[in-house]
Amino acid sequence: MITYILFGISLIFNVLLIWYVVKLLKKFLFISENMSDLFLTTKAFQVFIKSLYSMDSYHGEPIIQNLIERIGEVNQEIESFREIFEYTLDEELEEELNAAEAQEEKN
């Protein structure tokens, strides 16, 4: 009789534990998707600022140069968090942004 009670308690505990793990995994996936989107958004902003800086009317502007440096620091910080959550990466979009950034550096 005691074994049935212990089995019942164990079964209830295991069901609750599985429910909790599934809930945590859903949150982990949500954070992973949003971290990737945040990185790609800031990367696109960095490419835009660099293209703006290369325009004749803004070239050499110290505020824009400072903005480029700061957005680079933000991207590095996000990249360090993104390495943890690298399960939902949009690799094609990231490659396009890297190609656009490389092209802007050549110009």
C-alpha positions in Angstrom: 0.0 0.0 0.0 2.8 2.4 0.8 4.5 1.6 -2.5 1.3 2.7 -4.4 1.3 6.0 -2.5 4.9 6.6 -3.2 4.4 5.6 -6.8 1.5 8.1 -7.0 3.5 10.9 -5.4 6.5 10.1 -7.7 4.2 10.1 -10.8 2.7 13.5 -9.8 6.1 15.0 -9.1 7.4 13.7 -12.5 4.5 15.1 -14.4 4.9 18.5 -12.7 8.7 18.4 -13.5 8.1 17.6 -17.2 5.5 20.5 -17.4 8.1 22.9 -15.8 10.9 21.8 -18.2 8.6 22.3 -21.2 7.7 25.7 -20.0 11.3 26.7 -19.5 12.2 25.4 -23.0 9.5 27.5 -24.5 10.9 30.6 -22.8 14.4 29.7 -23.8 13.3 29.5 -27.5 11.5 32.8 -27.2 14.6 34.5 -25.8 16.8 32.9 -28.4 14.6 34.2 -31.3 14.5 37.7 -29.9 18.2 37.8 -29.1 18.9 36.9 -32.7 16.5 39.5 -34.0 18.0 42.2 -31.7 21.5 41.4 -33.0 20.5 41.5 -36.6 18.7 44.8 -36.1 21.7 46.4 -34.5 24.0 45.0 -37.1 21.8 46.5 -39.9 21.8 49.8 -38.0 25.6 49.7 -37.9 25.8 49.1 -41.6 23.4 52.0 -42.2 25.5 54.3 -40.0 28.7 53.3 -41.8 27.1 54.0 -45.2 25.9 57.4 -43.9 29.4 58.2 -42.6 30.9 57.4 -46.0 28.7 60.0 -47.7 30.5 63.2 -48.7 28.4 65.5 -46.6 28.9 63.5 -43.4 32.4 62.1 -43.9 34.7 63.0 -41.0 31.8 63.9 -38.7 33.0 63.1 -35.1 29.5 62.4 -33.8 28.8 59.8 -36.4 32.3 58.3 -35.9 31.5 58.0 -32.1 28.1 56.5 -33.0 29.8 53.8 -35.1 32.1 53.0 -32.3 29.3 52.7 -29.7 27.1 50.6 -31.9 30.1 48.3 -32.5 30.4 47.9 -28.7 26.7 47.2 -28.4 27.0 44.5 -31.1 29.9 42.9 -29.4 28.0 42.7 -26.1 24.9 41.3 -27.9 27.2 38.8 -29.7 28.5 37.5 -26.4 24.9 36.8 -25.2 23.9 35.5 -28.7 26.5 32.7 -28.5 24.5 31.3 -25.6 21.3 31.4 -27.6 22.4 30.4 -31.0 19.6 28.0 -31.8 17.4 30.2 -33.9 19.8 32.1 -36.1 18.9 33.6 -39.5 22.1 32.8 -41.2 21.2 34.1 -44.6 20.3 37.5 -43.3 23.4 37.6 -41.2 25.5 36.8 -44.3 23.9 39.5 -46.3 24.6 42.0 -43.5 28.2 40.9 -43.3 28.6 41.3 -47.1 27.1 44.7 -47.0 29.4 45.7 -44.1 32.4 44.4 -46.0 31.4 46.3 -49.1 31.0 49.5 -47.1 34.5 49.1 -45.6 35.9 48.7 -49.1 34.3 52.0 -50.2 
